[in-house]
């Protein structure tokens, strides 16, 4: 299916290539470079390109392009999802997925790719299985290995490969048994000029960090599962239990993983935590415009709004911004035309305001388009939908684990149109 | 030489140096640098003890073997040895590398290795064999027939590990052999949820195609009325008309067709794939979505919308693919996505390609009720900074206007306003769209045409200029004074125009000329234009000029045609239909590469049309031979039983009648199997016992179902009670059995300390049996308590109960046989006579030595007998009938792996010697 993989950095250098079948010359990437030239933004390079003899399927992750070459029919999402899984694995192994890290660990990367695909078909993609085959690099281990000559490569078949729970390895042991769950909700919203909600919804995710000995069988139940409208699960979750009892029952993978993604039912009105009063106008006469933005709390469930940040993509003609902020700092990134106002904590008594003059390129016509505001924020200790975990139980093991649930609300794609 | 230092390191005795060298070489390969001159030095290390060195050598070999075929052959013997290794990982990786070396000369060796691996004990090795099939096929397509045999064999495999890989091989080697799927169809459906994600995608796509050949169209009996209700606004009209016609046609010959009943197997597929819509893997969700789109009854397709909308939160590449598919779906099934209209609203931060696709979906979703909301959205989009996106929005507005009559004027006014926009691209796009809209009602809009005529002074975009000129020419009757004016201006600039504009100038000239029936004052302009065109560089333009001259200017020869010039040029032309580029894309299987590119990709398998009449459904019936040891039923019910047994165990044998029940059992098998394997992981020794328990519980479960059906059997009720009292435990046991459908998975735990025993125990029974001769074993008497298994329950046996155990003693009549000690207990009130065995059914190679007949077993008494079975080192069950003077019971004995062993005593030195030789 996947014939070859090329890793390409932003400046267009191919710094790693791997072939699972006959070698394909890297000149095939020229078609991609051509498309990349045409696109204004790397995001705009079509993920699927057709060349005379091959198809190129590309994903863009962390300033790198993962370009795969396929020759025959294959579901494009299959390849895309797999390439993202590869990037996830690198992130998992090396802490980040960047050119320098991949170059530093090129042998491990190669060994990983070798295990992940056989003849272009995914073989082992579960991080637990991979970690038994190829141990992640640590400083201590590399020292030990050079001294003893032992290797990072396992010589027995990982237990996960044969069992029906490939995500968990056997013989997990911890002295401190802990299971933490983070319920993270994101508000996706579009507000129009007047502040009316055009569209709003809440997307949530439960990230888990489970370090438990043995084969624990966990059950997580909610106070108000009815809120959840659409869900997707890690393969460990027993779907039928969810269907019948609305509880999450699972044998967890070892370590960090995403337990579930959910979408909150659209019947419930979405609480919008902040309101924005804004006016951005450009004058017909004279090369300038005026900007005035105030942000205030709206429905915050009695909590403080933190890490408030406003990002504005300005029209091309805007050269500089001369503004005063009553709170926080602002920066104007000229090449990208992005104005960022980092506010921090929102104080309801003293509303933050940003006001001033935008200067335009001389002679340029007045921009007709108004930029939109992208808001970023965080509210700790609350899930804005009101979702609550009621219980976490463990079966199958005798010890008492340490359990914890944390809630946080963030702004997702939160946009105010002007 | 270049890499002398590396060669030296490779030749050294130290593993650490070799490793360092190999790492550097692999880094070179990764960077795309040539390291082929090191081949001889590297290949020597193929048998290196250090596993990491070995693996890196494999990497090197696979990369360069093709170029250095002769040298590569040196390594083959190492892999052949590896194929016989007791460690399954080594067997598998040997096969992997061997099959990845693209050297034609070893094709026969590969073929042999694949065939052997396909019947390996370890499912992991069998999986590797499945992966090797397409490799060999691409190396030598001549092997197809033999490979199909292997595929057929592996398709019958009942482990989830193999299922995905073998279907992948099937798709690459013989996708046309749909007949191979019949027997495995239900099994694949049932295994699906436990197969790994990537396998799920492949299986679902294949089953979609399969279902299209085997089942009837679930939407065929839809009434015309419903169809009318659901009609989409445009585009699909013709479609549906055709469909309707087709329906009429097909219904005509059999007017009183039976109401459509869905094949239970069709239902099974739909039901078993549905939970996968909740998968975290976008590819799986998409696969299920396309399956529902292509196979489900209209009313059920809706469930996929929510899942697809969810994927829009994922990476932008995922969004891109999903939106393309949603766009295709919205054309046929608009109603499905209407509730999610707002999820397709566009954010200024979306990449342009995503914006354009969302726009496409929004346009497809527009209807009378939501058009005002959509147009309001479009208004904000027009102000965007992203001009390509604005252009696409204008096109979208045009499409909405053509499709929804009520808003046509509003849209047109809006677009006319855009004509004064500062951005030329916006204006140009508006002109093009307005032109199309005007064609629908030109008489009402002569003012707009006049307005546009003025634009020719400013607008430079060729497409827009051409559109304006065409409009003026076409409707010169509505603007009789302006047309000649424009022509005069254009005649001046003719030489500097683009080709499409030039063509339209000629057109305009011809039309004004014809309209004014060769007005005299026009003559000059028109002749001037034609003369310029005559000497144009572009032959298209020269041709056009010549053609038009002949038509319009009457000469002796062409007189006849010029009479019709007006009819030719000013004929009423149908307004263009603005339709989605995604119309009719769904003749490609959704989710496929071909669909995305709207062009057939290599290896694409057409999605067949539904058959007129369903092929025989009985081809999917499976005769359960030895995997279901539950034949112990009274003979009076045997016939009925036979029928039932044909269906696979875990599919709901009640069919449609008992959906809830079957759903339960499915859920349990999903959850329980996880629990089960957990047990295997930690207490491997007991795994086989549990599998035994599992098959018992199967019997019970089966019986439970029977009971529900057959209320007359009051006696059975007794048994049912305890089962019900403890449903959880029962569930769990049931599911354990699905974990080990045929043979218990080999114990995955291999600790180095007892590697000799456990290795052979788990993976390489063959090895042990071969070694018997060498070892000259001194058998020990068994010291541990023996575990006994139930062969026949007293209730089923009508009072006779039989237990058996593996006595772990040599079976004296035949050394190759395993001794099985049976204990018969007569719990009935009457005596049992003539206990003996009949009709032994065995896998090839297996042999049985029957126990001597027990002539009489009085009530309450117990008797023992010993029989011998040669299991041929497999874990296949031995099936036979246990007969009394009145009754016959089907029973089966399946050995746990551990019981096939004979204890052997070795001194430490002997052990080490063996270990050294064998590992």
Boltz contact constraints between the chains, C-beta under 6 A:
constraints:
  - contact:
      token1: [A, 16]
      token2: [B, 30]
      max_distance: 6.0
  - contact:
      token1: [A, 17]
      token2: [B, 32]
      max_distance: 6.0
  - contact:
      token1: [A, 26]
      token2: [B, 32]
      max_distance: 6.0
  - contact:
      token1: [A, 43]
      token2: [B, 316]
      max_distance: 6.0
  - contact:
      token1: [A, 43]
      token2: [B, 351]
      max_distance: 6.0
  - contact:
      token1: [A, 44]
      token2: [B, 351]
      max_distance: 6.0
  - contact:
      token1: [A, 44]
      token2: [B, 352]
      max_distance: 6.0
  - contact:
      token1: [A, 44]
      token2: [B, 353]
      max_distance: 6.0
  - contact:
      token1: [A, 47]
      token2: [B, 317]
      max_distance: 6.0
  - contact:
      token1: [A, 47]
      token2: [B, 320]
      max_distance: 6.0
  - contact:
      token1: [A, 48]
      token2: [B, 596]
      max_distance: 6.0
  - contact:
      token1: [A, 50]
      token2: [B, 597]
      max_distance: 6.0
  - contact:
      token1: [A, 59]
      token2: [B, 317]
      max_distance: 6.0
  - contact:
      token1: [A, 72]
      token2: [B, 602]
      max_distance: 6.0
  - contact:
      token1: [A, 72]
      token2: [B, 603]
      max_distance: 6.0
  - contact:
      token1: [A, 73]
      token2: [B, 593]
      max_distance: 6.0
  - contact:
      token1: [A, 73]
      token2: [B, 601]
      max_distance: 6.0
  - contact:
      token1: [A, 73]
      token2: [B, 603]
      max_distance: 6.0
  - contact:
      token1: [A, 73]
      token2: [B, 604]
      max_distance: 6.0
  - contact:
      token1: [A, 74]
      token2: [B, 593]
      max_distance: 6.0
  - contact:
      token1: [A, 75]
      token2: [B, 283]
      max_distance: 6.0
  - contact:
      token1: [A, 75]
      token2: [B, 591]
      max_distance: 6.0
  - contact:
      token1: [A, 76]
      token2: [B, 321]
      max_distance: 6.0
  - contact:
      token1: [A, 76]
      token2: [B, 593]
      max_distance: 6.0
  - contact:
      token1: [A, 76]
      token2: [B, 596]
      max_distance: 6.0
  - contact:
      token1: [A, 77]
      token2: [B, 282]
      max_distance: 6.0
  - contact:
      token1: [A, 77]
      token2: [B, 283]
      max_distance: 6.0
  - contact:
      token1: [A, 77]
      token2: [B, 286]
      max_distance: 6.0
  - contact:
      token1: [A, 77]
      token2: [B, 321]
      max_distance: 6.0
  - contact:
      token1: [A, 78]
      token2: [B, 201]
      max_distance: 6.0
  - contact:
      token1: [A, 78]
      token2: [B, 283]
      max_distance: 6.0
  - contact:
      token1: [A, 80]
      token2: [B, 317]
      max_distance: 6.0
  - contact:
      token1: [A, 80]
      token2: [B, 318]
      max_distance: 6.0
  - contact:
      token1: [A, 81]
      token2: [B, 281]
      max_distance: 6.0
  - contact:
      token1: [A, 81]
      token2: [B, 282]
      max_distance: 6.0
  - contact:
      token1: [A, 81]
      token2: [B, 283]
      max_distance: 6.0
  - contact:
      token1: [A, 84]
      token2: [B, 315]
      max_distance: 6.0
  - contact:
      token1: [A, 106]
      token2: [B, 27]
      max_distance: 6.0
  - contact:
      token1: [A, 106]
      token2: [B, 30]
      max_distance: 6.0
  - contact:
      token1: [A, 107]
      token2: [B, 23]
      max_distance: 6.0
  - contact:
      token1: [A, 107]
      token2: [B, 26]
      max_distance: 6.0
  - contact:
      token1: [A, 110]
      token2: [B, 26]
      max_distance: 6.0
  - contact:
      token1: [A, 110]
      token2: [B, 30]
      max_distance: 6.0
  - contact:
      token1: [A, 114]
      token2: [B, 59]
      max_distance: 6.0
  - contact:
      token1: [A, 118]
      token2: [B, 131]
      max_distance: 6.0
  - contact:
      token1: [A, 119]
      token2: [B, 131]
      max_distance: 6.0
  - contact:
      token1: [A, 119]
      token2: [B, 135]
      max_distance: 6.0
  - contact:
      token1: [A, 121]
      token2: [B, 168]
      max_distance: 6.0
  - contact:
      token1: [A, 122]
      token2: [B, 198]
      max_distance: 6.0
  - contact:
      token1: [A, 149]
      token2: [B, 15]
      max_distance: 6.0
  - contact:
      token1: [A, 149]
      token2: [B, 16]
      max_distance: 6.0
  - contact:
      token1: [A, 151]
      token2: [B, 51]
      max_distance: 6.0
  - contact:
      token1: [A, 151]
      token2: [B, 52]
      max_distance: 6.0
  - contact:
      token1: [A, 153]
      token2: [B, 51]
      max_distance: 6.0
  - contact:
      token1: [A, 153]
      token2: [B, 52]
      max_distance: 6.0
  - contact:
      token1: [A, 153]
      token2: [B, 55]
      max_distance: 6.0
  - contact:
      token1: [A, 155]
      token2: [B, 51]
      max_distance: 6.0
  - contact:
      token1: [A, 156]
      token2: [B, 89]
      max_distance: 6.0
  - contact:
      token1: [A, 156]
      token2: [B, 750]
      max_distance: 6.0
  - contact:
      token1: [A, 157]
      token2: [B, 88]
      max_distance: 6.0
  - contact:
      token1: [A, 157]
      token2: [B, 89]
      max_distance: 6.0
  - contact:
      token1: [A, 157]
      token2: [B, 124]
      max_distance: 6.0
  - contact:
      token1: [A, 159]
      token2: [B, 681]
      max_distance: 6.0
  - contact:
      token1: [A, 159]
      token2: [B, 748]
      max_distance: 6.0
  - contact:
      token1: [A, 161]
      token2: [B, 124]
      max_distance: 6.0
  - contact:
      token1: [A, 162]
      token2: [B, 745]
      max_distance: 6.0
  - contact:
      token1: [A, 162]
      token2: [B, 748]
      max_distance: 6.0
  - contact:
      token1: [A, 163]
      token2: [B, 677]
      max_distance: 6.0
  - contact:
      token1: [A, 164]
      token2: [B, 194]
      max_distance: 6.0
  - contact:
      token1: [A, 164]
      token2: [B, 673]
      max_distance: 6.0
  - contact:
      token1: [A, 164]
      token2: [B, 677]
      max_distance: 6.0
  - contact:
      token1: [A, 165]
      token2: [B, 674]
      max_distance: 6.0
  - contact:
      token1: [A, 165]
      token2: [B, 677]
      max_distance: 6.0
  - contact:
      token1: [A, 170]
      token2: [B, 681]
      max_distance: 6.0
  - contact:
      token1: [A, 190]
      token2: [B, 345]
      max_distance: 6.0
  - contact:
      token1: [A, 199]
      token2: [B, 342]
      max_distance: 6.0
  - contact:
      token1: [A, 199]
      token2: [B, 345]
      max_distance: 6.0
  - contact:
      token1: [A, 203]
      token2: [B, 313]
      max_distance: 6.0
  - contact:
      token1: [A, 215]
      token2: [B, 678]
      max_distance: 6.0
  - contact:
      token1: [A, 230]
      token2: [B, 306]
      max_distance: 6.0
  - contact:
      token1: [A, 230]
      token2: [B, 310]
      max_distance: 6.0
  - contact:
      token1: [A, 231]
      token2: [B, 278]
      max_distance: 6.0
  - contact:
      token1: [A, 232]
      token2: [B, 278]
      max_distance: 6.0
  - contact:
      token1: [A, 232]
      token2: [B, 280]
      max_distance: 6.0
  - contact:
      token1: [A, 233]
      token2: [B, 278]
      max_distance: 6.0
  - contact:
      token1: [A, 234]
      token2: [B, 280]
      max_distance: 6.0
  - contact:
      token1: [A, 238]
      token2: [B, 670]
      max_distance: 6.0
  - contact:
      token1: [A, 238]
      token2: [B, 671]
      max_distance: 6.0
  - contact:
      token1: [A, 239]
      token2: [B, 275]
      max_distance: 6.0
  - contact:
      token1: [A, 240]
      token2: [B, 667]
      max_distance: 6.0
  - contact:
      token1: [A, 240]
      token2: [B, 670]
      max_distance: 6.0
  - contact:
      token1: [A, 251]
      token2: [B, 674]
      max_distance: 6.0
  - contact:
      token1: [A, 315]
      token2: [B, 385]
      max_distance: 6.0
  - contact:
      token1: [A, 365]
      token2: [B, 422]
      max_distance: 6.0
  - contact:
      token1: [A, 369]
      token2: [B, 383]
      max_distance: 6.0
  - contact:
      token1: [A, 369]
      token2: [B, 385]
      max_distance: 6.0
  - contact:
      token1: [A, 372]
      token2: [B, 348]
      max_distance: 6.0
  - contact:
      token1: [A, 413]
      token2: [B, 347]
      max_distance: 6.0
  - contact:
      token1: [A, 415]
      token2: [B, 347]
      max_distance: 6.0
  - contact:
      token1: [A, 417]
      token2: [B, 380]
      max_distance: 6.0
